Amino acid sequence: MAAFGSFCLLIAFALAAYNLLAGALALRLLATGQPTRISPERLADTARRAGIAGFVAVTGAAFALVWSVFTNDFSITYILDHSNRALPIPYKFAALWSGQEGSLLLWAWLLGVYGFVLRLRHKTDVKLYAYAGAILAGVQVFFLAILVWAAPPFALWRGAIPDDGNGLNPLLQYPEMVIHPPLLYLGYVGFSVPFAFALAALMMRYPGEKWIRITRTWTMVTWVFLTCGIFLGMHWAYAVLGWGGYWGWDPVENASFMPWLTGTAFLHSVMMQERKGMMKSWNVWLIFSTFLLTLLGTLLTRAGLVSSVHAFAQSSIGTWFVVFMCIVLAVCIFTYVLQRSHLKTEHQLESLVSRESSFLFNNLVLLTACFVILWGTLFPILSEYVEGSKVTVGAPFYNNVAVPIGLFLLFLTGVGPLLPWRSTSLKAIKRNFVLPSIALWATVIVCLVAGANPWAGGAFNTGRFYALVGFALAAAVLTAIVAEFLRGATVIARQTGRNLFAAHWLLTRRNTRRYGGYLVHIGVVISVVGLCGAAFNRNTESELGLHDRMSVGPYTLVQVGATQDTNPNYDSDYALLDVYKGNQRARTIEFDGFLFHLVPIFHIVPLQMAPEKRVYLASGQPQTMVAIHSTPEWDLYVVYEGANPDTGQPIIKAFLNPLVGWIWIGLVVMVFGSIIALVPSLVPATTALRVPAAQTASVAPALKGGA
Amino acid sequence: MATPLRFRFWMRAVEVSVLAVAICFSIGATDASARFNNLGHRLMCTCGCAQLLGECNHVGCPESGHELKELTAAIASGLSDQQILDAFAAKYGATVLAAPPAKGFDLVAWIAPFAVFAAALLGTILLIRRWGGLGKTHAAAAGKPVALDPAEQERMERIRRETSVDTGSKGGF
């Protein structure tokens, strides 16, 4: 199977190279009109077909690696290093992305999938797709070249083949690791497609709003994948690393966040180009930067430039990435300089206080946040170069610099939708801002009365101050968005005679992009509320003998057993803890199978938690398995830290983390909003309201501040 | 007369707000446990686990136990926060500090983000003024399409005609 996989990679490389060269030659011939023996159209079509065949070849290579994992083929070094016989089946899949070579193969395969779909849809616009296909082939050549020469996944083990493998890193043996990395990679790799279209459109001086419409779905889907990947990564860190948090400003986390920020900026600023023909150069550079940041993230973590708890493989492929990034940047700059006259803006701004300006400021803040994170990630390297000694740039730096910027962004999230396109009057601004302002100050008062004040404990607590600002802004933004929904739905209800719920549904269906976008903003607000809860985290640690108790917040944990278990994959020590809330036994909902294999059955049962410490047999590495009881109010998060070597009794650390569940609920709302935004509108929004002439005047104010 | 008075009132309000926020941020923790918690989150565990000292959670960590004891002793001895941080940095190296110190070259780490933000903000405002011609005589032209070269316009229109993609969208929000 190793020979088959290697052969597939070689074939895929040759096909990608042909796609790039033949595609480029055909497009050059088409542009210059030179007579040739073979028609440029036919040559371009062979290039496209080579791209499709290349996808089949990369799929063959990926299949070969997965097959080798499942058949325990330890003659392949990669399988030996990342799997073992007792590894459960889902984690055998995870072995594909647990190491350097497998990750790169996954990247190449996903790029192949995106390229395959793109090439199948080539009839949408044959020439633009041919350009984009050739550019994607160029990216694919790079990744396949690494796989063939620098990081071959099918390299054979030299010497006697061991009977069992070294096993998968214990940190990766968690359910989310089966879906988090592929989603993250789908996000990373997906930005190659809008990048390819942007570069292609610039090369052929294509009308901007056309390529943006074509790639809108690609960009949105990619953004959703990246968002899900980042949030699932947060949840994985929360559930596995056992320190009670979900975001540590680790370089790998930062590497995934940077393209998300520029991608988000791109999704907003392209609306300016679609609506007003503005910010063309900006948009092109935003998507170029996003693609380059995906490569930079890989370079930072894979090349060992910075260390990270999330980096599971490092090697010397950094030089390859540096060279490729330089080539990409040179191509982008050259194309931009050559074609910049094509990117002349078609409209001008009318007012500093308008939707257009808010998009500009939104981009400014997102880009500044991206710079701050890049700066913080690279500063240790810079400091070492200048001063000869490294410094740490950890959470305190980002909390002091990035959090205020994030709060300003949240503020803009609320302000932007309240401002109409072109210009607005002071009176309209006042009217739109009354309710959000009331909500903001009401929240401040409620929080202070409830005890969430920054002076609790006798000293000013910066984290709690930011949390207070975050809660207040979240309330204001939520009010602004809900008011927007209500304003539109009330008009529709009045016109159609439907109830308010049906009117909301119709309103959303008539302009899915706008109201789907608002739902995404609501999701962001919900997640921000959850993030603000971190300022009020509490924890306590105690050694618990049988029937000993410890308390955290309203919960009391009683140790009712400490025992051990073993299976072919790992040994584990765990404690059984009965949980009381006040004097009552706390209860939880437990899944209890399916009725008729269809309807899920749940039971309410007394809450017992079982935090665990595992030692994986193949690698000998320990791993914490946290027990989490999640409610909308807070998470009870219990860690088995280990057994006291003197007494043999378990040491338990319990956290009470307020509002964590809101972060994950926010993600669900964001994904739902994105799906809504991707669905075509029922009818074009501008003709949605067929209003009798006499009633037009009453409709207009209701739509103020909107489309 | 009303406008300068109102302006002065608002300026005074902004000054008071800024002063209040500055005072709040400059108040340090005085309670020993609050100081322990605060300093524990400004130092790193040196065992290589990449966690803040106050959050290092593995039993048997060879470093965090005695470092936390040192921190407790330093607070009890009456040293200021800065003196404690300096003492840790002198003993364990600069990497024990969770954030770069605000002095020497490391000060750049703190200044650069705000400098970039200020420069970008200024640039954006100037850009908006330039695009819109705000405050200038050609404000009447704002909002009107900028004329493209006729040949370029014709070429664009031809591509638009030849390609049949239409999402029905008018550009989102």
Interface residues (C-beta under 8 A of the other chain):
Chain A: T124 D125 L128 R205 Y206 P207 E209 K210 R213 I214 R216 G242 W243 G244 G245 G248 D250 M271 E274 R275 G277 M278 S307 S308 V309 H342 K344 T345 E346 H347 Q348 L349 E350 S351 L352 R355 S357 L360 F361 L364 L367 T368 F371 V372 W375 G376 F379 S383 V386 E387 S389 K390 V391 T392 V393 G394 A395 P396 F397 N400 V401 I405 P417 R422 P454 G457 G458 A459 F460 T462 F465 R513 R514 G517 V639 E641 G642 A643 N644 P645 I651 K653 P680 S681 P684 A685 T686 G706 A707
Chain B: C24 F25 I27 G28 A29 T30 D31 A34 N38 H41 R42 M44 A50 Q51 L52 E55 N57 H58 V59 G60 G93 A94 T95 V96 L97 A98 A99 P100 P101 G104 F105 D106 A109 W110 A112 P113 F114 V116 F117 A120 L121 T124 I125 L127 I128 R129 W131 G132 G133 L134 A141 A142 G143 K144 P145 V146 L148 E152 R155 M156 I159 R160 T163 S164 V165 D166 T167 G168 S169 K170 G171 G172 F173
